[in-house]
Amino acid sequence: MRRSARFFLLGLLALAVGLALVAWSGWWWVMQRSVPMDAPTVDYMVEQGMGPRQIARQMTRAGIALNEDSFVLLARYAETDKSLKAGAYQAQSGDTLWDLLQRMVDGDMLQTRITFVEGWTFARMLEAMSNHPDIKNTLSEATPAEIAQELDMPTEYPEGLFYPDTYVFVPGTTDLVLLQRAHEAQQNVIDKLWEQRDSDLPIKTPYEALVLASIVEKETGHTQDRERVAGVFVNRLRTGMLLQTDPTVIYGMGERYQGRIRKVDLNTDNPWNTYTRPGLPPTPIALPGKASILAVLHPEKHDYFYFVSRGDGSSEFSKTLREHNRAVAKYILKRN
């Protein structure tokens, strides 16, 4: 009996050691062993609705040499198989199986960014998204009116209805999703600022504020001049003067604009030509930033009706046409 008990105890010890070795091997395989990869970093996508096995196959196809069964079992035993988030991920050299799994549980996704710049047109926005390697292009065949409809806009002209800013996103995000974010941001900005506007403005709606702000955006990049430039246009609107602003003419010319405006262009009527039509043009002409929106909602109060570029980014302001002509001669015609 003693010998049998001894063998039994030795058997139990051997089994315990064996189980410990198996457990250690499993722990090492999951927590310590680096998963072989084809490159120092490997990018892969997890689509919405994918389960652990589909994700494992996607990772294998991308160049991550993991065992699919091991990944599926790990996800199930860790009770994370229902918590793996869709998105774009990057596996890095040295990652363990647990690292890969935990990254998808935490939603630690790849991120990239795009910047929509103040003064850009809608066409320039679409071009930038089309050229961005991480944006999924879905709008290449869509017209501006169709895009506006997709975004539930109350107008067929999406120009100027997006907030110029830097947007961080997960690779594979569609251009429509980014436009939706920028549109919602612009709506939030204008709605908030409109409530705090000066009470005596000749601007009746938030949309008109965006139209005028887009003109101010194109007319000056000089921070100190924005409110004064806005004040010039407000004075003209109040008195019924034509705005006569070149950026609207350029916008109306479209692809016909080749870097210069001729007299015939100023006299050729179109809805955006503020030399031939009174009041504001029908739509914004570019992306207005927050500073330009604030400028038109709180313009400087003065008696100026004219301004001309000094050539250094700033402007010379005049109260009368005679003063303005002298400024044009000095700064544009270079006559003293």
KOLMIKE-897323 format. One record per residue: residue number from 1; residue in one letter; z, y, x of N, C-alpha, C in turn. Coordinates in pm, whole numbers, plus 50000, padded with zeros to 5 digits. Atoms other than C-alpha are relative to their C-alpha. Layout:
BEGIN
ATOM	NUM	A	Z	Y	X	Z	Y	X	Z	Y	X
...
***
This chain:
BEGIN
ATOM	1	M	50000	49880	50083	50000	50000	50000	50000	50126	50087
ATOM	2	R	49997	49882	49913	50082	50234	50279	49863	50029	50059
ATOM	3	R	50132	49980	49944	49742	50169	50438	49904	50054	49895
ATOM	4	S	50088	49953	50108	49569	50220	50099	50027	50147	49970
ATOM	5	A	49965	49859	50026	49759	50544	50041	49946	50090	50110
ATOM	6	R	50048	49921	49889	49663	50660	50386	49849	50024	49988
ATOM	7	F	50145	49984	50018	49295	50589	50322	49968	50096	49885
ATOM	8	F	50021	49912	50116	49325	50762	49984	50019	50147	50038
ATOM	9	L	49974	49863	49957	49477	51071	50140	49892	50051	50094
ATOM	10	L	50108	49959	49910	49217	51072	50414	49873	50030	49922
ATOM	11	G	50119	49977	50084	48948	51043	50147	50008	50133	49929
ATOM	12	L	49980	49871	50067	49096	51336	49955	49979	50116	50098
ATOM	13	L	50016	49896	49899	49112	51538	50276	49853	50021	50035
ATOM	14	A	50142	49990	49968	48752	51454	50359	49923	50068	49887
ATOM	15	L	50066	49937	50115	48647	51549	50006	50028	50149	49996
ATOM	16	A	49962	49859	50001	48840	51875	50028	49925	50077	50108
ATOM	17	V	50074	49935	49891	48682	51952	50365	49853	50014	49962
ATOM	18	G	50140	49994	50041	48341	51865	50224	49975	50109	49897
ATOM	19	L	50015	49895	50102	48393	52087	49921	50014	50138	50062
ATOM	20	A	49981	49871	49934	48518	52365	50145	49874	50039	50077
ATOM	21	L	50124	49972	49926	48208	52330	50363	49888	50041	49905
ATOM	22	V	50103	49965	50098	47986	52339	50054	50024	50142	49949
ATOM	23	A	49967	49866	50050	48171	52645	49921	49969	50106	50106
ATOM	24	W	50028	49903	49892	48150	52816	50260	49851	50018	50018
ATOM	25	S	50145	49990	49986	47781	52732	50286	49940	50083	49888
ATOM	26	G	50049	49921	50112	47722	52874	49939	50034	50146	50017
ATOM	27	W	49959	49861	49979	47921	53185	50020	49915	50066	50108
ATOM	28	W	50081	49946	49891	47733	53228	50348	49856	50024	49953
ATOM	29	W	50138	49990	50047	47396	53169	50175	49982	50123	49911
ATOM	30	V	50010	49890	50096	47469	53429	49909	50042	50133	50061
ATOM	31	M	49937	49875	49959	47685	53686	50086	49969	50042	50144
ATOM	32	Q	50015	49968	49858	47598	53666	50457	49857	49980	50053
ATOM	33	R	50134	50031	49948	47248	53523	50505	49901	50107	49957
ATOM	34	S	50104	49904	50031	46975	53781	50529	49879	49930	49941
ATOM	35	V	50118	50060	50063	46685	53703	50298	49877	50037	50082
ATOM	36	P	50121	49970	49921	46361	53673	50502	49901	50084	49917
ATOM	37	M	50098	49914	50067	46100	53939	50419	49879	50019	50090
ATOM	38	D	50124	49982	49925	45743	54012	50523	49997	50129	50081
ATOM	39	A	50001	49869	49935	45829	54367	50635	50143	50055	50001
ATOM	40	P	49864	49942	49997	46134	54583	50718	50047	50047	49863
ATOM	41	T	49968	49964	50138	46120	54716	50362	49891	49945	49909
ATOM	42	V	50095	50054	50097	45956	54562	50056	50030	50063	49864
ATOM	43	D	49985	49938	50132	45902	54752	49729	49953	49903	49892
ATOM	44	Y	50041	50085	50112	45884	54571	49397	50046	50064	49869
ATOM	45	M	49971	49945	50132	45893	54649	49026	50065	49893	49913
ATOM	46	V	49941	50084	50105	46118	54500	48759	49959	50062	49867
ATOM	47	E	50048	49948	50128	45946	54542	48424	50103	49977	49890
ATOM	48	Q	49909	50013	50114	46131	54589	48097	49985	49861	49938
ATOM	49	G	50002	50130	50067	46228	54254	47943	49994	49882	50094
ATOM	50	M	50006	50112	49904	46205	54046	48263	50136	49931	50011
ATOM	51	G	49880	50076	49974	46460	53766	48306	50014	49970	50148
ATOM	52	P	49976	50027	49857	46608	53646	48640	49888	49923	50068
ATOM	53	R	50106	50079	49936	46334	53388	48703	49873	50083	50018
ATOM	54	Q	50119	49914	49987	46052	53636	48634	50019	50103	50111
ATOM	55	I	49971	49902	49894	46223	53887	48860	49989	49932	50137
ATOM	56	A	50007	50073	49874	46259	53624	49134	49855	49976	50042
ATOM	57	R	50141	50022	49968	45889	53543	49112	49932	50130	50043
ATOM	58	Q	50056	49870	49964	45802	53913	49124	50038	50036	50143
ATOM	59	M	49954	49970	49866	46012	53953	49437	49931	49912	50103
ATOM	60	T	50069	50092	49909	45854	53646	49597	49857	50044	50024
ATOM	61	R	50138	49953	49985	45505	53778	49529	49992	50126	50085
ATOM	62	A	49999	49874	49923	45605	54111	49686	50024	49975	50148
ATOM	63	G	49978	50030	49858	45703	53936	50010	50145	49977	50037
ATOM	64	I	49859	50031	49976	46074	53852	49973	50017	49849	49984
ATOM	65	A	49999	50146	49998	46124	53485	50068	50133	49945	49950
ATOM	66	L	49876	50053	50056	46407	53393	49833	49971	49872	49923
ATOM	67	N	50011	50119	50082	46473	53067	49652	50024	50039	49855
ATOM	68	E	49992	49954	50138	46403	53128	49285	50118	49938	49926
ATOM	69	D	49890	50066	50069	46653	52869	49160	50134	50058	50042
ATOM	70	S	49874	49943	49952	46927	53013	49379	50026	50136	49938
ATOM	71	F	49985	49867	50060	46864	53362	49247	50039	49989	49853
ATOM	72	V	49970	50017	50143	46866	53244	48884	50143	49952	49981
ATOM	73	L	49862	50052	50012	47190	53043	48932	50103	50107	50035
ATOM	74	L	49907	49894	49962	47358	53333	49110	50014	50103	49889
ATOM	75	A	49996	49901	50108	47265	53575	48832	50079	49948	49881
ATOM	76	R	49931	50058	50116	47395	53336	48565	50150	49984	50026
ATOM	77	Y	49858	50023	49971	47722	53241	48739	50075	50131	50022
ATOM	78	A	49936	49868	49986	47790	53606	48820	49998	50078	49869
ATOM	79	E	50010	49939	50134	47718	53682	48451	49932	50137	50005
ATOM	80	T	50075	49875	49990	47471	53950	48548	49856	49983	49951
ATOM	81	D	50139	50027	50038	47155	53786	48412	49951	50089	49887
ATOM	82	K	50038	49910	50109	47160	54020	48111	50014	50147	50039
ATOM	83	S	49969	49863	49957	47243	54329	48317	49904	50054	50105
ATOM	84	L	50094	49957	49897	46946	54355	48553	49908	50107	49942
ATOM	85	K	50069	49884	50056	46784	54694	48501	49855	50009	50048
ATOM	86	A	50141	49981	49966	46411	54759	48491	49985	50125	50086
ATOM	87	G	50023	49884	49915	46274	54996	48751	49933	49961	50131
ATOM	88	A	50061	50023	49869	46135	55028	49103	50111	49984	50104
ATOM	89	Y	49896	50030	49901	46341	54878	49388	49939	49982	50138
ATOM	90	Q	50042	50023	49863	46325	54847	49764	50099	49907	50067
ATOM	91	A	49920	50092	49921	46455	54545	49952	49989	50041	50147
ATOM	92	Q	49997	49955	49862	46559	54621	50309	50040	49885	50091
ATOM	93	S	49967	50103	49902	46583	54407	50620	50151	49989	50014
ATOM	94	G	49856	50021	49993	46930	54252	50634	50064	49979	49864
ATOM	95	D	49945	50021	50134	46976	54234	50256	50029	49853	49977
ATOM	96	T	49966	50135	50044	47152	53925	50127	49956	49981	49856
ATOM	97	L	50034	50027	50140	47084	53757	49795	50090	50081	49908
ATOM	98	W	49905	49922	50081	47395	53927	49659	49964	50148	50002
ATOM	99	D	50043	49860	49993	47274	54267	49783	49885	50028	49904
ATOM	100	L	50117	49982	50087	46945	54222	49601	50039	49998	49853
ATOM	101	L	49956	50011	50139	47115	54114	49281	50081	50123	49958
ATOM	102	Q	49912	49889	50034	47379	54387	49288	49925	50131	49986
ATOM	103	R	50080	49878	50008	47119	54658	49346	49936	50014	49862
ATOM	104	M	50062	49996	50133	46950	54564	49019	50104	50011	49889
ATOM	105	V	49892	49982	50097	47282	54544	48836	50042	50147	49995
ATOM	106	D	49959	49860	49993	47374	54893	48954	49888	50096	49962
ATOM	107	G	50112	49910	50026	47026	55030	48884	49973	50094	50116
ATOM	108	D	50021	49919	49879	47005	55154	49243	49852	49998	50035
ATOM	109	M	50146	50007	49992	46634	55225	49215	49945	50096	50103
ATOM	110	L	50075	49904	49921	46380	55390	49434	49980	50127	49918
ATOM	111	Q	50028	49875	50068	46333	55755	49349	49906	50084	50085
ATOM	112	T	50089	49907	49933	46065	56006	49432	49997	50127	49916
ATOM	113	R	49994	49872	50071	45989	56357	49314	49864	50068	49998
ATOM	114	I	50117	49914	50008	45723	56603	49210	50048	50140	49961
ATOM	115	T	49964	49862	50031	45743	56982	49195	49886	50068	49927
ATOM	116	F	50093	49915	50073	45568	57189	48931	50036	50144	50035
ATOM	117	V	49975	49869	49940	45533	57537	49080	49974	50112	49899
ATOM	118	E	50022	49882	50083	45570	57871	48902	49859	50055	50023
ATOM	119	G	50134	49946	49989	45227	58012	48829	49889	49896	49994
ATOM	120	W	50101	50105	50015	45051	57674	48813	49946	50000	49858
ATOM	121	T	50057	50023	50132	44813	57615	48526	50025	49855	49959
ATOM	122	F	49985	50136	50049	44829	57305	48309	49904	49906	50074
ATOM	123	A	50097	50082	49927	44515	57175	48482	50051	49967	50139
ATOM	124	R	49945	50025	49866	44690	57212	48819	50113	49898	49993
ATOM	125	M	49895	50100	50019	44988	57013	48687	49940	49860	49988
ATOM	126	L	50063	50130	50019	44762	56731	48573	49940	49948	50131
ATOM	127	E	50058	50039	49872	44585	56731	48909	50107	49948	50097
ATOM	128	A	49892	50041	49911	44914	56709	49098	50054	49862	49963
ATOM	129	M	49951	50131	50043	45031	56414	48889	49896	49891	50026
ATOM	130	S	50106	50097	49976	44695	56240	48919	49994	49960	50147
ATOM	131	N	50006	50027	49856	44715	56267	49299	50130	49942	50056
ATOM	132	H	49871	50052	49951	45078	56150	49321	49997	49847	49998
ATOM	133	P	50016	50146	49994	45084	55786	49438	50102	49923	49917
ATOM	134	D	49894	50071	50072	45403	55701	49245	50000	50027	49850
ATOM	135	I	50007	49969	50143	45299	55836	48903	49891	49916	49936
ATOM	136	K	50097	50080	50074	45127	55608	48655	49915	50093	49915
ATOM	137	N	50091	49907	50067	44822	55797	48532	49952	49940	49868
ATOM	138	T	50042	50046	50132	44768	55755	48156	49921	50105	49924
ATOM	139	L	50058	49888	50075	44613	56091	48065	49866	50047	50056
ATOM	140	S	50123	49955	49935	44296	56105	48274	49887	50025	49902
ATOM	141	E	50107	49984	50099	44075	56076	47966	50041	50087	49882
ATOM	142	A	49949	49924	50115	44291	56286	47732	49967	50148	50013
ATOM	143	T	50021	49855	50003	44210	56642	47631	50135	50069	49989
ATOM	144	P	49873	49927	50017	44478	56914	47637	50052	49992	49856
ATOM	145	A	49957	50008	50140	44483	56904	47256	50062	49864	49969
ATOM	146	E	49945	50134	50022	44542	56527	47258	50135	49984	50068
ATOM	147	I	49871	50005	49930	44820	56565	47514	50106	50077	49921
ATOM	148	A	49906	49922	50081	44982	56836	47303	50044	49922	49878
ATOM	149	Q	49965	50082	50115	44969	56601	47006	50096	49889	50038
ATOM	150	E	49910	50105	49951	45130	56322	47209	50141	50052	50021
ATOM	151	L	49870	49939	49972	45412	56562	47297	50060	50068	49877
ATOM	152	D	49952	49941	50126	45455	56673	46933	50013	50151	50009
ATOM	153	M	50000	49854	49990	45374	57033	47020	49937	50060	49875
ATOM	154	P	50056	49935	50119	45303	57275	46735	49872	50077	50031
ATOM	155	T	50120	49930	49958	44994	57399	46921	49906	49904	50069
ATOM	156	E	50097	50082	49928	44674	57255	47066	49990	50039	50147
ATOM	157	Y	50010	49948	49863	44727	57450	47388	50134	49982	50072
ATOM	158	P	49873	50025	49932	45000	57306	47613	50028	50095	50116
ATOM	159	E	49984	49909	49886	44951	57582	47873	50133	50075	49994
ATOM	160	G	49879	49921	49988	45279	57734	47992	50123	49944	49933
ATOM	161	L	49888	50054	50077	45503	57508	47784	50081	49897	50078
ATOM	162	F	49927	50093	49914	45654	57323	48080	50081	50081	50101
ATOM	163	Y	49912	49927	49910	45942	57427	48303	49967	49967	50145
ATOM	164	P	50030	50026	49859	45845	57469	48669	50127	49966	50077
ATOM	165	D	49880	50047	49932	46097	57268	48868	49964	49874	50078
ATOM	166	T	50018	50127	49931	46138	56961	49090	50060	49890	49914
ATOM	167	Y	49958	50110	50085	46162	56638	48892	50008	49872	50081
ATOM	168	V	49979	50128	49932	46309	56320	49041	49973	49888	49900
ATOM	169	F	50035	50107	50093	46175	55998	48892	49985	49869	50075
ATOM	170	V	50019	50133	49944	46139	55626	48947	49850	49974	50014
ATOM	171	P	50142	50032	49986	45800	55518	49089	49951	49913	49885
ATOM	172	G	50054	50071	50115	45579	55390	48810	50018	50075	49871
ATOM	173	T	49985	49916	50118	45688	55662	48568	49864	50059	49962
ATOM	174	T	50130	49949	50045	45396	55783	48355	49997	50152	50003
ATOM	175	D	50019	49855	50004	45254	56132	48363	50049	50059	49867
ATOM	176	L	49956	49951	50130	45332	56165	47991	50151	50017	49995
ATOM	177	V	49853	49990	49997	45703	56098	48049	50043	50124	50077
ATOM	178	L	49964	49882	49922	45718	56368	48317	49967	50129	49925
ATOM	179	L	50034	49883	50081	45538	56616	48092	50103	50020	49889
ATOM	180	Q	49898	49990	50105	45787	56537	47816	50128	50061	50055
ATOM	181	R	49878	49945	49939	46078	56609	48050	49985	50149	50028
ATOM	182	A	50022	49859	49966	45925	56937	48168	49989	50086	49875
ATOM	183	H	50011	49925	50126	45844	57042	47812	50136	50021	49936
ATOM	184	E	49866	49988	50056	46196	56971	47689	50084	50100	50080
ATOM	185	A	49926	49905	49916	46337	57163	47985	49959	50144	49969
ATOM	186	Q	50047	49865	50032	46118	57466	47905	50051	50045	49863
ATOM	187	Q	49948	49966	50132	46222	57453	47539	50148	50038	50007
ATOM	188	N	49857	49969	49988	46589	57446	47635	50023	50136	50064
ATOM	189	V	49985	49871	49931	46547	57741	47871	49964	50115	49908
ATOM	190	I	50044	49887	50082	46352	57964	47633	50089	50016	49877
ATOM	191	D	49912	49990	50118	46573	57879	47333	50132	50070	50036
ATOM	192	K	49873	49940	49958	46886	57973	47525	49983	50147	50035
ATOM	193	L	50019	49862	49956	46746	58290	47682	49956	50091	49885
ATOM	194	W	50047	49921	50113	46579	58406	47360	50117	50055	49918
ATOM	195	E	49884	49956	50077	46917	58430	47188	50070	50118	50066
ATOM	196	Q	49932	49892	49926	47032	58677	47456	49907	50116	50031
ATOM	197	R	50103	49899	49970	46720	58899	47454	50045	50140	49957
ATOM	198	D	49979	49863	50047	46721	59277	47424	49951	50012	49855
ATOM	199	S	50025	49994	50145	46710	59381	47061	49875	50080	49962
ATOM	200	D	50108	49908	50037	46423	59634	47076	49866	49962	50061
ATOM	201	L	50123	50044	49935	46142	59425	47224	49884	49993	49902
ATOM	202	P	50120	50017	50083	45785	59431	47089	49947	49856	50008
ATOM	203	I	50032	50143	49990	45789	59051	47124	50072	49932	49885
ATOM	204	K	49943	50049	50125	45845	58865	46801	50047	49855	50003
ATOM	205	T	49966	50143	49998	45877	58498	46899	50025	49953	50143
ATOM	206	P	49983	50056	49866	45988	58282	47191	49866	49967	50066
ATOM	207	Y	50131	50032	49944	45625	58176	47234	49935	50125	50059
ATOM	208	E	50054	49875	49945	45516	58539	47278	50070	50036	50130
ATOM	209	A	49926	49973	49875	45789	58572	47540	49943	49917	50114
ATOM	210	L	50060	50084	49896	45637	58278	47730	49864	50053	50041
ATOM	211	V	50132	49944	49969	45291	58436	47705	50015	50117	50097
ATOM	212	L	49983	49883	49915	45411	58766	47853	50062	49962	50134
ATOM	213	A	49936	50043	49875	45631	58590	48110	49898	49936	50094
ATOM	214	S	50103	50061	49914	45328	58395	48234	49914	50106	50067
ATOM	215	I	50076	49890	49940	45145	58723	48292	50080	50065	50113
ATOM	216	V	49913	49944	49897	45440	58867	48483	50004	49907	50121
ATOM	217	E	49997	50099	49891	45453	58544	48685	49879	50013	50091
ATOM	218	K	50123	49990	49922	45092	58589	48794	49981	50138	50063
ATOM	219	E	50020	49864	49950	45115	58964	48850	50085	50033	50121
ATOM	220	T	49915	49965	49886	45399	58968	49100	50086	49881	50041
ATOM	221	G	49906	50095	49945	45591	58737	49328	50117	50070	50065
ATOM	222	H	49896	49917	49939	45815	59022	49436	50119	50007	49905
ATOM	223	T	49885	50012	50089	46159	58956	49290	50046	50133	49945
ATOM	224	Q	49949	49870	50043	46261	59322	49278	49909	50070	49901
ATOM	225	D	50097	49932	50087	45948	59417	49083	49987	49935	49863
ATOM	226	R	50027	50072	50124	45961	59162	48801	50038	50079	49875
ATOM	227	E	49955	49927	50120	46168	59363	48551	49921	50129	49980
ATOM	228	R	50077	49876	50012	45970	59678	48629	49859	49972	49950
ATOM	229	V	50132	50039	50048	45635	59504	48583	50007	49963	49852
ATOM	230	A	49982	50035	50142	45763	59356	48257	50015	50126	49915
ATOM	231	G	49982	49875	50072	45867	59707	48154	49868	50072	49977
ATOM	232	V	50133	49939	50017	45510	59834	48210	49928	49937	49881
ATOM	233	F	50070	50068	50109	45368	59570	47976	50069	50026	49866
ATOM	234	V	49928	49970	50123	45641	59632	47719	49966	50140	49952
ATOM	235	N	50039	49863	50037	45560	60006	47726	49860	50001	49939
ATOM	236	R	50137	50004	50052	45192	59929	47672	49995	49934	49861
ATOM	237	L	49998	50066	50131	45263	59690	47385	50057	50093	49893
ATOM	238	R	49937	49909	50098	45486	59948	47217	49904	50111	49955
ATOM	239	T	50087	49886	50031	45221	60221	47234	49859	49957	49959
ATOM	240	G	50132	50048	50040	44921	59999	47154	49895	50009	50108
ATOM	241	M	50095	49999	49889	44762	60034	47498	49954	49858	50033
ATOM	242	L	50047	50129	49950	44548	59751	47629	50083	49960	50122
ATOM	243	L	49923	50046	49884	44739	59538	47879	49919	50009	50129
ATOM	244	Q	50091	49989	49886	44438	59531	48114	50058	49937	50127
ATOM	245	T	49944	50072	49886	44578	59267	48345	49900	49895	50050
ATOM	246	D	50104	50085	49943	44341	59083	48580	50027	49850	49986
ATOM	247	P	49979	50144	50011	44513	58740	48571	49954	49940	49867
ATOM	248	T	50048	50053	50128	44426	58704	48202	49848	49987	50001
ATOM	249	V	50146	50007	49989	44061	58779	48280	49961	49876	50081
ATOM	250	I	50026	50116	49914	44064	58519	48557	50020	49870	49921
ATOM	251	Y	49973	50121	50079	44219	58262	48322	49888	49976	49899
ATOM	252	G	50107	50013	50099	43957	58333	48056	49867	49960	50061
ATOM	253	M	50125	50036	49932	43677	58293	48311	49995	49851	50032
ATOM	254	G	49997	50142	49968	43790	57939	48392	49929	49970	50130
ATOM	255	E	50068	50043	49878	43563	57767	48644	49898	50102	50049
ATOM	256	R	50095	49896	49956	43334	58073	48654	50061	50092	50103
ATOM	257	Y	49934	49913	49901	43594	58253	48863	49983	49943	50139
ATOM	258	Q	50027	50043	49864	43493	58234	49227	50068	50088	50104
ATOM	259	G	49922	49924	49902	43752	58457	49391	49993	50150	49983
ATOM	260	R	50005	49856	50022	43654	58801	49265	49959	50029	49855
ATOM	261	I	50033	49955	50135	43628	58990	48937	49902	50116	50009
ATOM	262	R	50099	49893	50004	43322	59202	48870	50018	50081	49871
ATOM	263	K	49990	49915	50119	43284	59482	48617	49951	49927	49876
ATOM	264	V	50053	50074	50114	43077	59254	48396	50104	49901	49947
ATOM	265	D	49895	50092	50044	43370	59011	48388	50105	50073	49916
ATOM	266	L	49903	49921	50076	43605	59285	48268	49947	50035	49861
ATOM	267	N	50061	49960	50126	43360	59371	47991	49956	49883	49913
ATOM	268	T	50039	50118	50077	43282	59015	47883	50116	49952	49917
ATOM	269	D	49889	50031	50090	43493	58941	47580	50027	49850	49993
ATOM	270	N	49952	50135	50034	43696	58622	47538	50145	50016	49956
ATOM	271	P	49865	49983	50057	44035	58555	47376	50107	50042	50100
ATOM	272	W	49898	49967	49901	44221	58606	47706	49969	50129	50076
ATOM	273	N	50037	49877	49928	44045	58924	47820	50078	50118	49941
ATOM	274	T	49916	49890	50048	44311	59193	47785	49940	50137	50030
ATOM	275	Y	50074	49875	49988	44054	59458	47882	49917	50026	49874
ATOM	276	T	50081	49985	50120	43861	59394	47560	50078	49976	49872
ATOM	277	R	49922	50032	50120	44133	59274	47322	50143	50055	50013
ATOM	278	P	49865	49943	49995	44461	59445	47232	50107	49891	49990
ATOM	279	G	49887	50091	50014	44803	59283	47247	50000	49888	50101
ATOM	280	L	49986	50115	49910	44896	58956	47408	49883	49903	49982
ATOM	281	P	50098	50108	50016	44645	58679	47478	50059	49890	49912
ATOM	282	P	49952	50100	50097	44670	58377	47246	50094	49895	50057
ATOM	283	T	49916	50102	49938	44844	58148	47497	50051	50050	50134
ATOM	284	P	49965	49972	49860	45031	58161	47826	49882	49969	50091
ATOM	285	I	50108	50024	49904	44807	58161	48131	50047	49918	50120
ATOM	286	A	49944	50074	49887	45038	57969	48367	50142	49959	49967
ATOM	287	L	49859	50036	50017	45385	57822	48410	50088	50119	50034
ATOM	288	P	49905	49893	49966	45642	58102	48382	50134	49940	50040
ATOM	289	G	49867	50044	49959	45965	58048	48572	50109	50076	49926
ATOM	290	K	49887	49939	50069	46309	58144	48450	50013	50148	50030
ATOM	291	A	49986	49860	49962	46310	58472	48644	49902	50088	49923
ATOM	292	S	50100	49922	50074	45990	58588	48473	50033	50005	49851
ATOM	293	I	49957	49999	50141	46121	58486	48130	50112	50102	49981
ATOM	294	L	49890	49902	50008	46439	58683	48193	49947	50143	50010
ATOM	295	A	50054	49865	49981	46231	58981	48306	49941	50055	49871
ATOM	296	V	50062	49948	50122	46038	59005	47980	50100	50011	49885
ATOM	297	L	49897	49990	50104	46350	58952	47769	50100	50110	50030
ATOM	298	H	49914	49888	49959	46540	59219	47967	49922	50091	50094
ATOM	299	P	50083	49919	49911	46270	59451	48103	50070	50129	50040
ATOM	300	E	49946	49871	49956	46352	59761	48302	49948	50109	49907
ATOM	301	K	50038	49890	50088	46349	60070	48083	49958	50120	50086
ATOM	302	H	50054	49891	49918	46128	60340	48235	49878	50060	49929
ATOM	303	D	50118	49934	50057	45821	60560	48172	49871	49962	50072
ATOM	304	Y	50120	50042	49928	45573	60369	48388	49904	49926	49906
ATOM	305	F	50104	50067	50077	45243	60254	48235	49896	49933	50089
ATOM	306	Y	50100	50052	49906	45054	60154	48550	50071	49946	50124
ATOM	307	F	49954	50042	49868	45107	59963	48871	49883	49941	50076
ATOM	308	V	50104	50056	49914	44895	59852	49164	50068	49938	50122
ATOM	309	S	49943	50069	49884	44961	59615	49452	49989	50086	50125
ATOM	310	R	50002	49928	49872	45055	59775	49783	49941	49914	50111
ATOM	311	G	50056	50090	49900	44918	59472	49965	50104	49922	50077
ATOM	312	D	49892	50072	49930	45257	59350	50088	50084	49918	49903
ATOM	313	G	49925	50074	50102	45365	59175	49767	50072	50089	49902
ATOM	314	S	49934	49906	50090	45528	59483	49618	49895	50083	49926
ATOM	315	S	50092	49921	50082	45376	59727	49367	50038	50147	50000
ATOM	316	E	49981	49856	50017	45332	60101	49333	49986	50029	49851
ATOM	317	F	49997	49975	50144	45422	60223	48982	49969	50147	49972
ATOM	318	S	50041	49863	50037	45279	60529	48806	50024	50023	49851
ATOM	319	K	49977	49963	50140	45353	60716	48485	49872	50046	49932
ATOM	320	T	50124	49947	50059	45009	60871	48435	49879	49938	50066
ATOM	321	L	50124	50054	49946	44650	60766	48488	49961	50071	50129
ATOM	322	R	50034	49925	49879	44603	61044	48745	50081	49946	50119
ATOM	323	E	49917	50056	49893	44896	60913	48952	49950	49860	50039
ATOM	324	H	50046	50137	49975	44763	60559	48916	49870	50001	50081
ATOM	325	N	50126	49992	49925	44416	60659	49039	50024	50035	50146
ATOM	326	R	49965	49968	49861	44573	60815	49348	50056	49877	50072
ATOM	327	A	49943	50121	49939	44768	60494	49410	49892	49897	50029
ATOM	328	V	50111	50092	49979	44451	60287	49369	49920	50043	50123
ATOM	329	A	50074	49949	49884	44272	60512	49619	50074	49971	50130
ATOM	330	K	49920	50018	49880	44557	60476	49865	50011	49852	50039
ATOM	331	Y	49969	50139	49967	44628	60104	49840	49882	49904	49983
ATOM	332	I	50113	50089	50021	44301	59955	49717	49876	50052	50073
ATOM	333	L	50118	49943	49935	44027	60190	49837	50028	50051	50141
ATOM	334	K	49959	49960	49865	44227	60282	50148	49962	50145	50031
ATOM	335	R	50028	49859	49979	44170	60656	50099	50132	50076	49985
ATOM	336	N	49880	49918	50009	44441	60919	50153	49966	50136	49938
***
